Amino acid sequence: MKQDRQYFIKQVAKVTGLTAQLIRKWEERYQLIEPKRLPNGYRLYSESDVNTLLSIKSLQKQGYSITEAVALTKDHNNTMVSDADEVHPLQTASMPASKLNHFVISMLESGSACNELELVVLLKQAFHYFGLNAFLTEVVAPFLKVVGDKWEAGEWDEFQESVSSLVVRDMLVQIRRNFQYNDNAPLVIGACLPMEQHEIPVHFLLLQLLLKGWKTFLIGASPAPGSIESLVSRLKPRIVLLSASTTLPFEHDPELLNKLDRFAGSMPATVFYMGGEGALEYAKKHVPERIIIARNMEEVII
């Protein structure tokens, strides 16, 4: 992957969601980015420029003024360069968690155009470049985070979000199905709750557990009522991962969590985890006795 990858302003606008006019205005007024100029006057922006613009946009979304956002981003970039080992006050949660690499930036451009074929090619290239673990953390996770942010902010429509998410999902399914594992490895079952359609987080976790020597089984999106209990009883896994990105499963069946919690109590040899924004929200007022509510992946990836 080339480190000096450059982008025209139209590409930067697609990725960042900022207009070309605003990008030029920020460039000229705040001197925060310095694109190269071609003889014909066209600007070429670097990956660093793209990430800087995304940082300013993220800070503005958190309530900072443009002046404050620019100052924070400048100071953050300077401290990161001056001493990467020292912890500085500006290295806080207000700054974007990670920098987008060339693959993610190109995928966002393809996703914006709903170019499914280009997305597939980029995902395959990134997978072979990084290897599975870094592919998940450096490509898949940040890409889906930005896609979700764009859809939530109204920058992308449902079709753009759907195409991007489905291409990633299909890639993760393909990788998991082709992964070689030991038949004697301990089993983990991942399942969406009934009415839950977002299965990508489950694929993500199962792939990380495959890397740690587990054998995996997936119960896909919106399983039929009772199917989770039936399969867990039959397969007797070491771990069960339950996912709810929304509270819809609990709204549809107010007794769902209690039923699953009682079932978990009948399987003492199996550890049950439940995660996702919907599960976390619902568990604020409905705390299960047997099921562990996981707030992040690190609590599950053991």
C-alpha positions as CSV (number, residue, x, y, z in Angstrom):
1,M,0.0,0.0,0.0
2,K,1.5,3.3,-1.1
3,Q,1.8,5.9,1.6
4,D,1.7,8.9,-0.8
5,R,-1.7,8.1,-2.2
6,Q,-3.4,11.3,-3.4
7,Y,-7.0,12.3,-4.1
8,F,-8.7,14.9,-6.2
9,I,-11.1,17.3,-4.3
10,K,-14.2,15.5,-5.7
11,Q,-12.9,12.3,-4.1
12,V,-12.2,14.0,-0.8
13,A,-15.7,15.5,-0.8
14,K,-17.3,12.1,-1.3
15,V,-15.3,10.5,1.5
16,T,-15.6,13.4,4.0
17,G,-19.1,14.6,3.2
18,L,-17.8,18.1,3.0
19,T,-18.4,20.2,-0.1
20,A,-15.5,21.1,-2.3
21,Q,-16.2,24.8,-1.6
22,L,-15.9,24.2,2.2
23,I,-12.8,22.2,1.8
24,R,-11.1,25.0,-0.2
25,K,-12.4,27.6,2.4
26,W,-10.9,25.6,5.3
27,E,-7.6,25.2,3.4
28,E,-7.2,28.8,2.6
29,R,-8.5,30.2,5.9
30,Y,-6.8,27.9,8.4
31,Q,-3.8,26.5,6.5
32,L,-4.4,23.1,8.1
33,I,-4.0,21.1,4.9
34,E,-1.6,21.8,2.1
35,P,-2.6,19.9,-1.1
36,K,-0.2,19.7,-4.0
37,R,-1.0,21.6,-7.1
38,L,-0.8,20.2,-10.6
39,P,0.2,22.4,-13.5
40,N,-3.4,22.8,-14.5
41,G,-4.3,24.0,-11.0
42,Y,-6.0,20.9,-9.7
43,R,-5.5,20.1,-6.1
44,L,-4.2,16.7,-4.9
45,Y,-4.9,15.8,-1.3
46,S,-3.0,13.2,0.8
47,E,-4.4,10.6,3.2
48,S,-3.2,12.9,6.0
49,D,-5.3,15.7,4.6
50,V,-8.4,13.5,4.4
51,N,-8.0,12.4,8.0
52,T,-7.4,16.0,9.2
53,L,-10.7,17.1,7.5
54,L,-12.5,14.2,9.2
55,S,-11.0,15.2,12.5
56,I,-12.3,18.7,12.2
57,K,-15.7,17.5,11.2
58,S,-15.8,15.0,14.1
59,L,-15.0,17.7,16.6
60,Q,-17.6,20.0,15.2
61,K,-20.2,17.3,15.6
62,Q,-19.2,17.1,19.3
63,G,-20.0,20.8,19.6
64,Y,-16.6,22.5,19.1
65,S,-16.6,25.7,17.0
66,I,-14.6,25.5,13.7
67,T,-11.8,27.6,15.4
68,E,-11.6,25.3,18.4
69,A,-11.7,22.2,16.1
70,V,-8.8,23.5,14.0
71,A,-6.7,24.4,17.1
72,L,-7.3,21.0,18.7
73,T,-6.5,19.2,15.5
74,K,-3.3,21.2,14.9
75,D,-2.1,20.6,18.5
76,H,-3.1,17.0,18.4
77,N,-1.1,16.4,15.1
78,N,1.9,18.3,16.5
79,T,2.0,16.4,19.8
80,M,1.6,13.1,18.0
81,V,4.6,14.0,15.8
82,S,6.8,15.5,18.5
83,D,6.6,12.6,21.0
84,A,4.6,9.5,20.1
85,D,5.4,7.9,23.5
86,E,4.3,10.7,25.7
87,V,0.7,11.0,26.8
88,H,-0.6,14.5,26.0
89,P,-3.7,16.2,27.3
90,L,-5.2,16.5,23.8
91,Q,-5.0,12.8,23.2
92,T,-8.5,12.4,24.5
93,A,-11.7,10.7,23.5
94,S,-12.7,13.8,21.6
95,M,-10.3,13.0,18.8
96,P,-11.1,10.4,16.2
97,A,-9.9,7.0,17.4
98,S,-7.9,6.0,14.4
99,K,-6.7,7.2,11.0
100,L,-8.3,5.9,7.9
101,N,-5.9,4.2,5.5
102,H,-6.0,4.2,1.7
103,F,-8.2,1.1,1.5
104,V,-10.9,2.6,3.8
105,I,-10.8,5.9,2.0
106,S,-11.1,4.2,-1.4
107,M,-13.9,2.0,-0.1
108,L,-15.8,5.0,1.1
109,E,-15.6,6.5,-2.3
110,S,-16.8,3.3,-3.9
111,G,-19.6,3.0,-1.4
112,S,-20.7,6.5,-2.1
113,A,-21.1,5.6,-5.7
114,C,-22.7,2.2,-4.8
115,N,-20.0,0.5,-6.8
116,E,-20.3,-3.1,-5.5
117,L,-17.5,-4.6,-7.7
118,E,-14.9,-2.0,-6.6
119,L,-15.8,-2.6,-3.0
120,V,-15.3,-6.4,-3.4
121,V,-11.9,-5.9,-5.1
122,L,-10.8,-3.4,-2.4
123,L,-11.9,-5.7,0.4
124,K,-10.0,-8.6,-1.1
125,Q,-6.9,-6.5,-1.6
126,A,-7.0,-5.2,1.9
127,F,-7.5,-8.8,3.3
128,H,-4.4,-10.1,1.5
129,Y,-2.4,-7.0,2.4
130,F,-3.2,-6.9,6.2
131,G,-4.0,-10.5,7.1
132,L,-7.2,-11.3,9.0
133,N,-6.7,-9.7,12.4
134,A,-5.5,-6.3,11.1
135,F,-8.0,-6.5,8.2
136,L,-10.8,-6.6,10.8
137,T,-9.5,-3.8,13.0
138,E,-7.8,-1.5,10.5
139,V,-10.3,-1.8,7.6
140,V,-13.6,-3.4,8.4
141,A,-14.3,-1.7,11.8
142,P,-13.4,1.9,10.7
143,F,-15.1,1.5,7.4
144,L,-18.4,0.4,9.0
145,K,-18.1,3.1,11.7
146,V,-17.9,5.8,9.0
147,V,-20.7,4.2,7.0
148,G,-22.9,4.2,10.0
149,D,-22.0,7.8,10.8
150,K,-22.8,8.9,7.3
151,W,-26.1,7.1,7.2
152,E,-27.1,8.5,10.7
153,A,-26.1,12.1,9.6
154,G,-28.2,11.8,6.4
155,E,-25.1,12.1,4.2
156,W,-25.7,8.6,2.7
157,D,-29.1,7.2,1.8
158,E,-30.3,3.7,2.7
159,F,-29.1,2.2,-0.6
160,Q,-25.5,3.4,-0.1
161,E,-25.4,2.1,3.4
162,S,-27.1,-1.2,2.5
163,V,-24.7,-1.9,-0.5
164,S,-21.6,-1.2,1.6
165,S,-22.8,-3.2,4.6
166,L,-23.9,-6.2,2.5
167,V,-20.6,-6.4,0.6
168,V,-18.7,-6.4,3.9
169,R,-21.0,-9.0,5.3
170,D,-20.6,-11.3,2.3
171,M,-16.8,-11.0,2.6
172,L,-16.8,-11.9,6.3
173,V,-19.1,-14.9,5.6
174,Q,-16.7,-16.1,2.9
175,I,-13.6,-15.8,5.1
176,R,-15.3,-17.6,8.0
177,R,-16.5,-20.5,5.8
178,N,-13.0,-21.0,4.3
179,F,-11.2,-20.7,7.7
180,Q,-9.4,-23.9,8.7
181,Y,-9.9,-25.0,12.3
182,N,-9.4,-28.0,14.6
183,D,-12.5,-30.2,14.9
184,N,-11.6,-30.7,18.5
185,A,-11.6,-26.9,19.2
186,P,-14.1,-25.5,21.8
187,L,-17.3,-24.3,20.2
188,V,-18.8,-20.8,20.3
189,I,-22.2,-20.0,18.9
190,G,-23.0,-16.5,17.7
191,A,-26.6,-15.4,17.3
192,C,-28.7,-12.4,16.5
193,L,-31.9,-12.2,18.7
194,P,-35.3,-12.6,17.0
195,M,-36.2,-9.5,15.0
196,E,-32.5,-8.4,14.9
197,Q,-31.2,-7.9,11.4
198,H,-27.7,-6.6,12.0
199,E,-25.4,-9.7,12.0
200,I,-22.1,-8.1,11.0
201,P,-21.0,-7.6,14.6
202,V,-21.5,-11.4,15.2
203,H,-19.4,-12.3,12.1
204,F,-16.7,-9.9,13.4
205,L,-16.5,-11.5,16.8
206,L,-16.6,-15.1,15.5
207,L,-13.7,-14.4,13.1
208,Q,-11.6,-13.0,16.0
209,L,-12.4,-16.1,18.0
210,L,-11.4,-18.3,15.1
211,L,-8.0,-16.6,15.3
212,K,-7.8,-17.6,18.9
213,G,-8.5,-21.3,18.2
214,W,-12.2,-21.6,18.6
215,K,-14.7,-23.4,16.3
216,T,-17.7,-21.2,15.4
217,F,-21.3,-21.6,14.5
218,L,-23.6,-18.7,13.4
219,I,-27.3,-18.4,13.8
220,G,-28.1,-15.7,11.4
221,A,-30.3,-12.6,11.4
222,S,-33.7,-12.7,13.0
223,P,-33.9,-16.4,14.0
224,A,-37.2,-18.0,14.7
225,P,-38.3,-17.9,18.3
226,G,-36.9,-20.9,20.2
227,S,-34.2,-21.7,17.6
228,I,-31.4,-20.3,19.7
229,E,-32.3,-22.5,22.7
230,S,-32.8,-25.5,20.4
231,L,-29.4,-25.3,18.8
232,V,-27.6,-24.4,22.0
233,S,-29.2,-27.5,23.7
234,R,-28.1,-29.7,20.8
235,L,-24.6,-28.4,20.2
236,K,-23.6,-27.6,23.8
237,P,-21.1,-24.8,23.0
238,R,-18.6,-23.4,25.5
239,I,-19.7,-19.8,24.8
240,V,-22.9,-18.3,23.3
241,L,-22.8,-14.7,21.9
242,L,-26.1,-12.9,21.6
243,S,-26.4,-9.7,19.7
244,A,-28.9,-6.9,19.7
245,S,-28.0,-3.7,17.9
246,T,-31.5,-2.3,18.5
247,T,-34.1,-2.7,21.3
248,L,-36.6,-4.1,18.8
249,P,-36.2,-7.7,19.9
250,F,-37.2,-6.7,23.5
251,E,-40.0,-4.5,22.4
252,H,-41.4,-7.2,20.2
253,D,-41.2,-9.8,23.1
254,P,-40.9,-8.1,26.5
255,E,-40.2,-11.6,28.1
256,L,-37.3,-12.4,25.7
257,L,-34.5,-11.5,28.0
258,N,-36.1,-13.3,31.0
259,K,-36.6,-16.4,28.9
260,L,-33.0,-16.4,27.6
261,D,-31.7,-15.8,31.1
262,R,-33.6,-18.7,32.5
263,F,-32.4,-20.9,29.6
264,A,-28.8,-19.8,30.3
265,G,-29.3,-20.8,33.9
266,S,-30.2,-24.3,32.7
267,M,-26.8,-24.6,30.8
268,P,-24.2,-24.2,33.6
269,A,-21.3,-25.4,31.3
270,T,-22.0,-22.6,28.8
271,V,-21.1,-18.9,29.3
272,F,-23.6,-16.6,27.7
273,Y,-22.7,-13.0,26.6
274,M,-25.1,-10.4,25.2
275,G,-23.9,-7.2,23.5
276,G,-24.9,-4.5,21.1
277,E,-26.3,-1.0,21.6
278,G,-29.8,-2.3,22.0
279,A,-28.8,-4.9,24.6
280,L,-26.8,-2.3,26.6
281,E,-29.7,0.2,26.5
282,Y,-32.3,-2.4,27.6
283,A,-30.0,-3.9,30.3
284,K,-29.9,-0.5,32.0
285,K,-33.3,-1.3,33.5
286,H,-33.5,-5.1,33.0
287,V,-30.3,-6.8,34.4
288,P,-30.1,-10.5,33.7
289,E,-28.8,-12.9,36.4
290,R,-27.0,-15.4,34.2
291,I,-26.2,-13.7,30.9
292,I,-23.2,-11.4,31.0
293,I,-23.8,-8.0,29.3
294,A,-20.6,-7.2,27.3
295,R,-19.9,-3.6,26.7
296,N,-17.0,-4.1,24.3
297,M,-15.4,-6.9,22.3
298,E,-12.5,-7.2,24.8
299,E,-14.8,-8.6,27.4
300,V,-15.6,-11.5,25.0
301,I,-12.3,-12.1,23.2
302,I,-10.5,-14.0,25.9
